[in-house]
Amino acid sequence: QQAVGVEAIVTGAGTAFDPEVVVVFRNVVVPYPPGTEIALEDGRSGVVVSVQPSRLNRPLGRIGFAADGQPVDPYEIDLATDRDVRLPELIVPERQAA
């Protein structure tokens, strides 16, 4: 998944990667681009619909499957505003000022 690659670069800031380059990278690379399949920590799954430029690691998702894997009527969940809902790989820290 792309989010895993983003995590590797962010965690390598200051050791494997130049910290200034990582800040620029975090400002332009979307960990969860539209169309990416996502699974929430509670087991629900769906796809990313859109991403706000100011919240690259908190996308708008369309949920299509319940935690037990059964299809549900699709509905959207905005991870930028619903802070209680998390993606398991969502460990990219918030953006820092450049």
Secondary structure by P-SEA (a helix, b strand, c coil): caaaaaaaaaaaccccccaaaaaaaaaccccccccbbbbccccbbbbbcccccccccccccccccccccccccbbbbccccccccccccccccccccc
